[in-house]
Amino acid sequence: MRFANDIAIGWFVAATLAIVAVGCAPAGDRRVDALPWSKASVPPTASDVASPADAEQETNVSLEANAAELEFRDRIVRTHIDKLRQIAAQPLLVQAVKQANDTGWQTQKQIEQTDLRWRRTKGVGDPLVQQHLENPSADLLRQEQQRNPSYVELFVMDNQGCIVAESDKTSDFWQGDEAKWKECYNDGNGRVYVGDVEYDQSTRLYVIQISVPVYYEHDATIGTMTVSVSSGKRD
């Protein structure tokens, strides 16, 4: 099974005590039933606080918070991972990514110029943005968003990290310099990547970005899909 060990280790820097406290598996076993998450909080050192007693208290609080974050991530991913893989495997999305790879190749300079134009646009009226918001694949993503109210946004990227389709306008056109694409695409050896827990001011919900590979024939990774999953339903 290609999914048996496709979970990205990411930037996992939790202290060993924190890992033991939440019952995580050792770094060598990174299966879906032993999910690792990136950027777990490192407990403060004694020099960061006023006294040894304060240090112990701060460390305990940090460990508790770290364990809660890991549990939260684990629960969100376990709930949604199979569905996200199904969406990424939809033939319409796969063909759209393949077509983008085959016909939309750009030099890095061209990508950066397109990204700059994208970031300078306001609203969604620019033809460049419309091209990626109004297409059959984007319609499919919005349909999935309507079926799953906890999906804040969904977007699909090609093998260079450029947007192919999206449910909502992203802040960037090129995602190729971000962990959500780099760690998931993994030089063509796709694997699941889970980002940090973040607080969304607009929805007042906690959100995690989960990235899954887009596969073509013979399990070849041709792109990725990222979905921002919230802790509850959007208003």
C-alpha angles and dihedrals in degrees: 000000000000091000095057094094107009097113113119118235089209117174098334107170105152117143115258091246091056091050092051091046093060095039098244120167121248118276091261094064109062104158129140089265090054102040119187121206132203130250100007110185118268112223114247120258123239090255090063094062137052103253143359089262091052089046092055092047093047091048092051091049090048092050092049092049091047092050091048092050093050091048091049093050092046092052094047094048095045090051097050111022098092092049092048091052089051092052092048089052095056107126091228092058094042092052092046091054092045091051091049090051093047099044109016102060114144135179116252090254091054091048091052091049091051090047091051092051090048094051091048093055119100119212122349102286098100112106090231091059093040090055090063098035098046110051135098093265092051089049089054091051091052090049089055089047090055091049092048111041092187091067103097094182140348127200135171126212135195129229091285096049095255121142114261099172137349141182093220133014112277122214091241135038093204116056095167094108094054129089092236089069103025096050094042098044088043096186090307095314096105123211137164116268126193121198132208124291108260134183115237109212093195095056097025088227135118112252135197124191113222118191123197130182123254107224131201129188118330090016093289113164109231101164145333142251124214124198125187105218119195131208091242144002122303117244 
